């Protein structure tokens, strides 16, 4: 193949950009899912714990004693709801990007096939 047409170069760039966006969204979703599971386990354990248990909260690299365990439970439940919404949003984004990715991939395959089928100027040495 001597030259790639500007249109095909544009499609390849779009394909690569979609691929990168899809990978970013998928890794964000994996991270958010892990956070969600951790929050759910924390909520479950806090609900099982006796009321007089000492609870600590991680703040950066510090562990701080929490005086209001029910307040902490509410805070974590609120964070879980926010994270669930974010995961649903990432799911929708992932689905949309996958569909667009597949469409561009099919267009790219057709364009490459058409370009390969076109007569080429090849010099023999």
C-alpha positions as CSV (number, residue, x, y, z in Angstrom):
1,X,0.0,0.0,0.0
2,X,1.7,3.2,-1.2
3,X,-0.5,5.8,0.5
4,X,-3.3,5.9,2.9
5,X,-6.1,8.3,1.9
6,X,-6.8,11.2,4.2
7,X,-10.3,9.8,4.8
8,X,-8.9,6.5,5.9
9,X,-6.3,8.2,8.1
10,X,-9.1,10.1,9.7
11,X,-11.1,6.9,10.3
12,X,-8.0,5.2,11.8
13,X,-7.5,8.1,14.2
14,X,-11.2,8.0,15.2
15,X,-10.9,4.3,15.7
16,X,-7.9,4.7,17.9
17,X,-9.5,7.5,19.9
18,X,-12.7,5.4,20.5
19,X,-10.5,2.4,21.6
20,X,-8.7,4.6,24.1
21,X,-12.0,6.1,25.4
22,X,-13.5,2.6,25.7
23,X,-10.5,1.4,27.7
24,X,-10.7,4.4,30.0
25,X,-14.4,3.9,30.7
26,X,-13.9,0.2,31.3
27,X,-11.1,0.8,33.8
28,X,-13.2,3.4,35.6
29,X,-16.1,1.0,35.8
30,X,-13.9,-1.7,37.2
31,X,-12.6,0.7,39.9
32,X,-16.1,1.9,40.7
33,X,-17.4,-1.7,41.0
34,X,-14.6,-2.5,43.4
35,X,-15.4,0.6,45.5
36,X,-19.0,-0.4,45.5
37,X,-18.3,-3.9,46.7
38,X,-16.1,-2.5,49.5
39,X,-18.8,-0.1,50.5
40,X,-21.4,-2.9,50.6
41,X,-19.1,-5.0,52.8
42,X,-18.5,-2.1,55.1
43,X,-22.2,-1.3,55.4
44,X,-22.9,-5.0,56.2
45,X,-20.2,-5.1,58.9
46,X,-21.4,-1.8,60.5
47,X,-24.9,-3.1,60.6
48,X,-23.8,-6.3,62.4
49,X,-21.6,-4.5,64.9
50,X,-22.9,-3.8,68.4
51,X,-23.8,-0.2,69.1
52,X,-20.9,0.3,71.6
53,X,-18.2,-0.9,69.2
54,X,-15.4,1.6,68.5
55,X,-15.3,2.5,64.8
56,X,-12.5,4.3,62.9
57,X,-12.7,6.1,59.6
58,X,-9.8,6.3,57.2
59,X,-9.0,9.9,56.2
60,X,-6.0,9.9,53.9
61,X,-3.2,8.1,55.7
62,X,-4.9,8.6,59.1
63,X,-7.4,6.5,61.1
64,X,-9.8,8.7,63.0
65,X,-12.1,7.5,65.8
66,X,-15.7,8.0,64.9
67,X,-18.1,9.1,67.7
68,X,-21.2,8.7,65.6
69,X,-21.3,5.2,64.0
70,X,-24.9,5.6,62.7
71,X,-23.8,8.9,61.1
72,X,-20.9,7.1,59.4
73,X,-23.2,4.3,58.3
74,X,-25.5,6.9,56.7
75,X,-22.5,8.7,55.0
76,X,-21.3,5.4,53.5
77,X,-24.8,4.5,52.3
78,X,-25.1,7.9,50.6
79,X,-21.7,7.3,49.0
80,X,-22.8,3.9,47.8
81,X,-25.9,5.4,46.1
82,X,-23.7,8.0,44.4
83,X,-21.3,5.3,43.2
84,X,-24.2,3.1,42.0
85,X,-25.4,6.0,39.8
86,X,-21.8,6.5,38.5
87,X,-21.5,2.8,37.6
88,X,-24.9,2.9,35.7
89,X,-23.7,6.0,33.9
90,X,-20.4,4.2,33.0
91,X,-22.4,1.2,31.8
92,X,-24.4,3.3,29.4
93,X,-21.3,5.1,28.3
94,X,-19.5,1.8,27.7
95,X,-22.4,0.4,25.7
96,X,-22.6,3.5,23.5
97,X,-18.8,3.5,22.9
98,X,-18.8,-0.3,22.1
99,X,-21.5,0.3,19.5
100,X,-19.7,3.2,17.9
101,X,-16.4,1.3,18.1
102,X,-17.9,-1.6,16.2
103,X,-19.5,0.7,13.6
104,X,-16.2,2.5,13.0
105,X,-14.3,-0.8,12.9
106,X,-16.7,-2.1,10.2
107,X,-16.3,1.1,8.2
108,X,-12.5,0.9,8.5
109,X,-12.5,-2.7,7.4
110,X,-14.6,-1.9,4.4
111,X,-12.4,1.1,3.5
112,X,-9.2,-0.9,3.9
113,X,-10.7,-3.7,1.7
114,X,-11.7,-1.2,-0.9
115,X,-8.3,0.5,-0.9
116,X,-6.6,-2.9,-1.2
117,X,-8.8,-3.8,-4.0
118,X,-8.0,-0.6,-5.9
119,X,-5.2,-0.9,-8.5
120,X,-1.8,0.0,-7.0
121,X,1.2,1.6,-8.7
122,X,4.0,-0.7,-7.7
123,X,7.5,-0.3,-9.1
124,X,9.6,-3.4,-9.4
125,X,13.3,-3.2,-8.7
